[in-house]
Amino acid sequence: MDLLSMVSNAGGAFASPLLFGVLAGCAVLFTWLAVAPPIFQGKSGERLDSYLQGGDLVEEQEIRRPFTARVLFPALRRVLGLLGRFMPLRAVATTRQRLIQAGGPGGLSALDFMGLRLLCAIGAGVGVLLFSQQMPVQNVLLIAPVGAAVAYLLPSLWLGARVRARKNEISRALPDALDMLTISVEAGLGFESAMQRVCERWDNALTQEMRRTLTEIRLGTPRDSALEHLAQRTDVPELRTFIAVLVQSSRLGVSIADVLHAQAAEIREKRMQKAERLAHEATIKMLFPLAFFIFPSIFIVILGPSLPMLIETLSEIAGGG
């Protein structure tokens, strides 16, 4: 017993310094790992280092843009906005609606567009005054207002043409889009998923407005309200009728697939009737070029060779008489 107790006491005395040394080594190792920089960096660390060393990315992208886009266009937009404030509010509201129907060309707001009209009028008036200094004053005072009025109306005419072109594009794309919606809904997709499928299939004015409608629905707008906003933005009679029937049927619980099928057939029939009407009107519209351009050319070709002989014969008859 004395021998065993002596061995155990000796082992305990030897184990205490060893345990202390192991703990001290672990403490030094953990301290070094906490302070020393990492040897291997992950992708996130590399991205952070490149971001810190690369500078401001937004500022670099802004500098890469051309001078006109960075300075001239913003300054011009500011001037147009200031000029547009002098226009009546009712005209600004009407212009805003027309810009929406035209698809927002150039990102112009209503004030920008009204300011553009005033700027065109002022520029045309000043240009007439500068380039007609040698003309009489009465003529200059007459031409300058006319030029300013024409320049003031040109942006409005251009905007009207854009609105009509966009409405025609939507009307032409609507039957095919309704067929795609009908097939998708009958296949089991929801109405929003069917609209998304149509947007993925084509890229035109109608699908652009549909994407905006889907965005409104995803942001929390009720579907009926988003569809009504679509009808207001486009102002196409066929689309407005379709949306009114669709909203009414959803409120009454009618099957959407049946409504889509019926509306697609009706719109195709209307388009066929419109094509037939335009074909009948073509014969009347051809009278003007026939009477003023084609018939005179035919008369010149037919009577041209005999015209010198006819003139000579008439001159002889007149001389003999």
Contacts in CASP RR format, 6 or more apart in sequence:
PFRMAT RR
TARGET T0000
AUTHOR 0000-0000-0000
METHOD contacts of the structure
MODEL  1
MDLLSMVSNAGGAFASPLLFGVLAGCAVLFTWLAVAPPIFQGKSGERLDS
YLQGGDLVEEQEIRRPFTARVLFPALRRVLGLLGRFMPLRAVATTRQRLI
QAGGPGGLSALDFMGLRLLCAIGAGVGVLLFSQQMPVQNVLLIAPVGAAV
AYLLPSLWLGARVRARKNEISRALPDALDMLTISVEAGLGFESAMQRVCE
RWDNALTQEMRRTLTEIRLGTPRDSALEHLAQRTDVPELRTFIAVLVQSS
RLGVSIADVLHAQAAEIREKRMQKAERLAHEATIKMLFPLAFFIFPSIFI
VILGPSLPMLIETLSEIAGGG
41 49 0 8 1.000
51 57 0 8 1.000
62 70 0 8 1.000
77 112 0 8 1.000
79 115 0 8 1.000
79 119 0 8 1.000
80 108 0 8 1.000
80 111 0 8 1.000
80 112 0 8 1.000
80 113 0 8 1.000
80 115 0 8 1.000
80 116 0 8 1.000
80 119 0 8 1.000
81 109 0 8 1.000
81 111 0 8 1.000
81 112 0 8 1.000
81 114 0 8 1.000
81 115 0 8 1.000
82 115 0 8 1.000
83 114 0 8 1.000
83 115 0 8 1.000
83 118 0 8 1.000
83 119 0 8 1.000
84 92 0 8 1.000
84 111 0 8 1.000
84 112 0 8 1.000
84 114 0 8 1.000
84 115 0 8 1.000
84 118 0 8 1.000
85 111 0 8 1.000
86 118 0 8 1.000
87 111 0 8 1.000
87 114 0 8 1.000
87 115 0 8 1.000
87 118 0 8 1.000
91 114 0 8 1.000
92 110 0 8 1.000
92 111 0 8 1.000
92 114 0 8 1.000
93 110 0 8 1.000
95 110 0 8 1.000
95 113 0 8 1.000
95 114 0 8 1.000
95 159 0 8 1.000
96 109 0 8 1.000
96 110 0 8 1.000
98 159 0 8 1.000
98 160 0 8 1.000
98 163 0 8 1.000
99 105 0 8 1.000
99 108 0 8 1.000
99 109 0 8 1.000
99 110 0 8 1.000
99 113 0 8 1.000
99 159 0 8 1.000
100 233 0 8 1.000
101 163 0 8 1.000
101 166 0 8 1.000
101 167 0 8 1.000
101 233 0 8 1.000
101 234 0 8 1.000
101 235 0 8 1.000
102 159 0 8 1.000
102 160 0 8 1.000
102 162 0 8 1.000
102 163 0 8 1.000
102 166 0 8 1.000
103 162 0 8 1.000
103 166 0 8 1.000
103 205 0 8 1.000
103 208 0 8 1.000
105 159 0 8 1.000
105 162 0 8 1.000
108 116 0 8 1.000
113 155 0 8 1.000
113 159 0 8 1.000
116 155 0 8 1.000
117 152 0 8 1.000
117 155 0 8 1.000
117 156 0 8 1.000
118 152 0 8 1.000
120 151 0 8 1.000
120 152 0 8 1.000
120 154 0 8 1.000
120 155 0 8 1.000
121 148 0 8 1.000
121 149 0 8 1.000
121 151 0 8 1.000
121 152 0 8 1.000
122 148 0 8 1.000
123 148 0 8 1.000
123 151 0 8 1.000
124 147 0 8 1.000
124 148 0 8 1.000
124 150 0 8 1.000
124 151 0 8 1.000
124 152 0 8 1.000
125 144 0 8 1.000
125 145 0 8 1.000
125 147 0 8 1.000
125 148 0 8 1.000
125 151 0 8 1.000
128 140 0 8 1.000
128 143 0 8 1.000
128 144 0 8 1.000
128 147 0 8 1.000
128 148 0 8 1.000
129 140 0 8 1.000
129 144 0 8 1.000
132 139 0 8 1.000
132 140 0 8 1.000
132 143 0 8 1.000
132 144 0 8 1.000
135 143 0 8 1.000
166 205 0 8 1.000
166 234 0 8 1.000
167 234 0 8 1.000
167 235 0 8 1.000
167 236 0 8 1.000
169 204 0 8 1.000
169 205 0 8 1.000
169 206 0 8 1.000
170 204 0 8 1.000
170 205 0 8 1.000
170 206 0 8 1.000
170 209 0 8 1.000
170 234 0 8 1.000
170 236 0 8 1.000
170 239 0 8 1.000
171 236 0 8 1.000
171 238 0 8 1.000
171 239 0 8 1.000
171 271 0 8 1.000
172 271 0 8 1.000
173 202 0 8 1.000
173 204 0 8 1.000
173 205 0 8 1.000
173 206 0 8 1.000
173 207 0 8 1.000
174 206 0 8 1.000
174 236 0 8 1.000
174 238 0 8 1.000
174 239 0 8 1.000
174 242 0 8 1.000
174 267 0 8 1.000
175 264 0 8 1.000
175 267 0 8 1.000
175 268 0 8 1.000
175 271 0 8 1.000
176 202 0 8 1.000
177 198 0 8 1.000
177 202 0 8 1.000
177 206 0 8 1.000
177 207 0 8 1.000
177 210 0 8 1.000
178 242 0 8 1.000
178 260 0 8 1.000
178 263 0 8 1.000
178 264 0 8 1.000
178 267 0 8 1.000
179 264 0 8 1.000
180 194 0 8 1.000
180 197 0 8 1.000
180 198 0 8 1.000
180 201 0 8 1.000
181 191 0 8 1.000
181 194 0 8 1.000
181 195 0 8 1.000
181 198 0 8 1.000
181 260 0 8 1.000
181 264 0 8 1.000
182 257 0 8 1.000
182 260 0 8 1.000
182 261 0 8 1.000
182 264 0 8 1.000
184 190 0 8 1.000
184 193 0 8 1.000
184 194 0 8 1.000
184 197 0 8 1.000
184 198 0 8 1.000
185 191 0 8 1.000
185 194 0 8 1.000
185 256 0 8 1.000
185 257 0 8 1.000
185 260 0 8 1.000
186 257 0 8 1.000
189 197 0 8 1.000
191 223 0 8 1.000
191 256 0 8 1.000
192 214 0 8 1.000
192 217 0 8 1.000
192 223 0 8 1.000
195 210 0 8 1.000
195 213 0 8 1.000
195 214 0 8 1.000
196 214 0 8 1.000
198 207 0 8 1.000
198 210 0 8 1.000
199 207 0 8 1.000
199 210 0 8 1.000
199 211 0 8 1.000
199 214 0 8 1.000
201 207 0 8 1.000
206 234 0 8 1.000
206 239 0 8 1.000
209 230 0 8 1.000
209 233 0 8 1.000
209 234 0 8 1.000
210 230 0 8 1.000
212 230 0 8 1.000
212 233 0 8 1.000
213 226 0 8 1.000
213 227 0 8 1.000
213 229 0 8 1.000
213 230 0 8 1.000
216 225 0 8 1.000
216 226 0 8 1.000
216 229 0 8 1.000
217 223 0 8 1.000
217 226 0 8 1.000
221 229 0 8 1.000
223 250 0 8 1.000
224 247 0 8 1.000
224 250 0 8 1.000
224 251 0 8 1.000
227 243 0 8 1.000
227 246 0 8 1.000
227 247 0 8 1.000
228 243 0 8 1.000
228 247 0 8 1.000
230 239 0 8 1.000
230 243 0 8 1.000
231 239 0 8 1.000
231 240 0 8 1.000
231 243 0 8 1.000
231 244 0 8 1.000
234 240 0 8 1.000
238 267 0 8 1.000
238 270 0 8 1.000
241 263 0 8 1.000
242 263 0 8 1.000
242 267 0 8 1.000
245 259 0 8 1.000
245 263 0 8 1.000
246 256 0 8 1.000
246 259 0 8 1.000
246 260 0 8 1.000
246 263 0 8 1.000
249 255 0 8 1.000
249 256 0 8 1.000
249 259 0 8 1.000
250 256 0 8 1.000
END
